[in-house]
Amino acid sequence: MKMMRMTMVIRPSSSSRPSGTQMRSLPPLFLSSSHNSLHSRSPHFNTLDDALSSFNRMLHMHPPPSTVDFTKILASIAKMKHYSTVLSLSTQMDSFGIPPDVYTLNILINSFCHLRRLGFAFSVLAKLLKLGCQPDNTTFNTLIRGLCVEGKIGEALHLFDKTIGEGFQPDVVTYGTLMNGLCKVGNTSAAIRLLRSMVQKNCQPNVIAYNTIIDSLCKDRQVTEAFNLFSEMITKGISPDIFTYNSLIHALCNLCEWKHVTTLLNEMVNSKIMPNVVVFNTVVDALCKEGMIAIAHDVVDMMIKRGVEPDVVTYTTLMDGHCLRSEMDGAVKEFDTMVRKGCVPNVRSYNILINGYCQIQRMDKAMGLLEQMSLQGLIADTVTYNTLIHGLCHVGRLQHAIALFHEMVASGQIPDLVTYRILLDYLCKNHHLAEAMVLLKAIEGSNLDADILVYNIAIDGMCRAGELEAARDLFSNLSSKGLQPDVRTYNIMIHGLCKRGLLDEANKLFRKMDENGCSRDGCIYNTIIRGFLRNNETFGATQLLQEMLAKGFSADVSTTTLIVEMLSDDGLDQSVKQILHGFFK
């Protein structure tokens, strides 16, 4: 598939100005300014205290040093990511009468953007204009990046267009920032149009611009288009780097295009770009997920021969590959190798082993690893506890799971919806409906927003316990909780109604699904058909069977088995048998 060459200039979808912008008319012409060399060489400080000490010493000199010297210190502190400190020091500069210049103000704009305070960043722009300073590329690139980071891509494009209209000449950083913002919100096609516009405006894209779009296309599984762009950049003399290849290799791995992966790896080496540990880990991960653990080991052997040392991600990925095949001995072997090679296992390494043991119901081993984590100074996370709680519930140790839940809370780990769903589900399955309802109330009273999955579990538990009235009430109140029933919710309710013999109500609910924007699937057809058959409503069941088949769904194993059992029943009316038998022709 060839990529369409679009030349349309992007315009913002919204005409509203960015919040906090009090943009005056910009000076007549904004030329692309490079940083003064004095500003580009900031002093090096080992610590923030060193920088503050130097700043305070300069502040009390008579006469004080120039704005340039103070700005160098602000730049150094900003590089340390102490943005609030930068703002505080700039206030001190003002109080001592040290005037800012465009570079000082750019640092303030950058600091406000990093602190997600865009309104203040635009106020600094207004101050810059009031002082008669000329904004430069850095000024607008910083503001555009700040808007993109906030997800305000429409406002970023509006600012971009406005500044061009005032004579500002965007550079490759400007375009790259906007392309990245567009790709982040899933608008890759607009990013490609911007790339075309960039070339038309005689601003040549660099490898970063191409990498941004290639990576986004790969994530969108538009691999052909990504390779078209890859070929284009090479034709234009822009050499791909390791990030380009990593994006493409990751996409090919997702498609299991192993031959093409090998070709691309060889191409990398021929281009004097040696695959790094990230590239190899990408391939190893994809192979492990496909169950190709032996080939994954071959890749690791190859990376070692090429002088690339496996890291904790490599070993953890191999462990996961073995666990997926229930090969716990192989997973433990990789864990031991990792430790022997000097790689320190992390929480994810332990979580993978714990999950592997839970999958084969070796809860003693899994719980032992939790204790080992503590001895190693690692703090078990929510995933660790959720895996263990589910494992304990699955082997029938519900009380131990509840005890571990309390231990989790006591350790400072906050349970998430997954934790609550697991416990709620197993309380319902083990006929502890009263305790399940107490837990449901606790979920509703927490900071978590209970989703439809939580209520599906509760409604199912009520139906199983014969509490159909309570299930009806909860189902009816879903909208007041800001939730809409999904196909699973309807399936549970229809099954509960059929079990009680309330076929008319079940059928009405079944018919209401489309009105409520929930499409019926094959599963729910099979549920209501079995309900009708079990209540000897064979005529209604056959009508539903015909409707189901007409919609392209088919009878599942449970429905088929029930029909076969009915056909073998000598007491069943022959006319009914004849109708049912027709569905097997």
Disulfide bonds with the S-S distance in Angstrom:
none
